[in-house]
Amino acid sequence: MRRKVTLLDRAKADLTTAEFMLKNTNDDLFVDIAAYHAQQCIEKAVKFLIGLEGKMYVADHRLSVFLEDLADEEVKILVGEIEISIDSWATTARYKSTITASINEVNEILEVCKKLVKLVESRIPHSKKTCENDVKGMFRKLLNE
């Protein structure tokens, strides 16, 4: 049986993927793809936290939209500062014919990603069962179970 993963697990995988890409290539295309994974890390981590708060998040990729659903002010401040930089990475890094991100920009955002993941992990209740129930509850609401 395959293991279950959370949005936070996926956010961490996006962070690892982006870091790996930047360490192993200097090709602009791969820098753009790393930017996409950095954006995905932030999106998934924030949406995971919204779920822990017992809310449903908006089915949108723009940080500016789903950040409104978040109550955690510390996280809002941390990611609010990079909102404009990463909102374009959700789609342009995948579909546009031009390069959108620089290696310096991506590296700066990855530092925010690392801080965000640690912050979100610190918000997880000590009881793993409680955390799983909160996350499952969020998905039940989304799936109308």
C-alpha positions, 0 to 999 in steps of 0.5 A: 500500500502506498503511503498517504501524503499531505500538502505539506509533504508535497510542499517539501518535495517541491522545495527539494526539487527546486534546490536540486535543480539550481544546484545541478544546472545553470540553464535558464529553462531549469531555473524557470522550472525551479521557480515554478516549484518554489511557487508550488512549495509556498502555495501548498504549504499555505493551503496546508496551514489553512486546512489546519486552521479548519478552513477551506482554501480557494481553488486558485494558484495566486497567493494574493487570493488564497492568502486572504483565507489564512489567519496566521499573521506571521505566515502572512507577513513572511509570504506577503512580501514575495507575493508579486514575485511568485504569483507570475511563476504559477503559470508563466514558468510552465507555459510562456515562451520567455524566461521569467525568473533569475537564479538570484530571485529563485534563491531568495524565494527558496530561503522564504520557502525554507522559513515557511516550511519550518513555520508551518511545521511548528503549527502542526498539533503535537498529536499526529492523529489530531493533525491527520483529522484536521487535514482529512476534514478539509479534504472531506469538505472539498470532496463533499463526502 
